[in-house]
Amino acid sequence: MSGKNEEIRSMADLLRSGAKLTDLSCPVCSTPIFKFRSGELWCAKCQKKVVIVKGGEEEQSFEHASRLLFGDLESTLLSKIRELNERISKEGDVDRILKLGEALSVLLENLERARKIERQR
């Protein structure tokens, strides 16, 4: 599959997962930015979180930095969960499906733990 088709598929997956298309574009690649329910911004092409900093503002505290870190972790875990879900849906070998399912289970557990830690803060 070409890079452009992969990009479009990634954007469609983001929309299906509940992310919303924004009027912003990635400062690196100019691809439209998506916003997760958590408020985090994501570039489908770069596969990275996007942080918008207004002129004159600085990162003010450890609290803010840790929220960004947890946001990155959540985004990474969600991205990997989507990837595994796609692989499982295409896989025909039962043993391979079981291994992928185990990996998916670990990612889901880690996502739950990260969200629990973030809520406790």
PyMOL commands that set and color helices and strands:
alter all, ss='L'
color gray80, all
select helices_A, chain A and resi 3-16+62-90+94-120
alter helices_A, ss='H'
color red, helices_A
select strands_A, chain A and resi 20-25+32-35+41-43+48-50
alter strands_A, ss='S'
color yellow, strands_A
deselect
rebuild
show_as cartoon
